[in-house]
C-alpha cells in the first residue's frame, strides 16, 4: 500500500512548468447552456483565492501499455516542442487509476479493476480519501469530482451528506477547470518518458506508482495556484473553453 498522503512544508512554494492537454480528437462541443453554466460557476468563485487551498481535486485516468490514451491525447510542456504519442505495437492493454490531490499533498494511487460502478466508487473514497482529506485540504476541506453518473448517483450524494463532506458544485464538460488534468500530464510525461512502452500491466503499475511518488508539493501547489487565472479565462471567454 502506498503512503496515504505526501505533505510538504506549508511555506515552500515555487512555480513549475505549466502543462497543457491538447486533444487530437474533438471533445464534445459546449452548448450555449454549458457555457452559461460555466460562466455562472466562474462568477460564483471569482473572489476565491486561498479558498482553493481547501479543495481536494479528484479524477480517474486510463494509462495504456503503449502510450498515453492511445491516439486520443498527447501531453506536452508549453515551453518545449515534445510529443508523446503511440504507435500501438504492443496492443491495447491498459490500467485505470483514481487519485486526488490538494494544497497539502496527494493521495495514494488506487488501481481500479474492471468497470467501476457507484458502489465501487464509494469504496475507493472510503479507502483513499476519507482519512486523508483534511491532510490535503485542511479541516474544512471541500471535495471536487466531475459529473460522471457514478459520481452523482443519489446513493453517493447521500453518502457525502452522511459523512459531512462538502462537495464542490461542478459545471459539466469542464476538464479545463480541473487542475488534476494537468497533473495527469505531469504523470504521463514521467511514465512514458523517452517514448517508453510496457509489455505487462505489472510493469506499468510499478512505473505509475514510482512516477506519482516523484511529483512534488511545489508542483501540486502551482496547479492549485492556477485556479484564479482559470476563473478569469472562463469569464473573459464568456464560458467558452480555455487554454487549460
Secondary structure, DSSP 8 states (H G I E B T S, - for coil): ---S-----TT-------EEEEESS------HHHHHHHHHHHHHTTT-SGGGGGEEEEEEEEEETTBTTTTTEEEEETTS--------TT---EEEEEEEEETTEE---EEE-S---HHHHHHHHHHHTTTTHHHHH-TT-EE-----HHHH-HHHHHHHHHTT-EE----SS-GGG-THHHHHHHHHHHHTGGG---SSHHHHHHHHHHHHHH--HHHHHHHHHTHHHHHHHHHHTTT-----
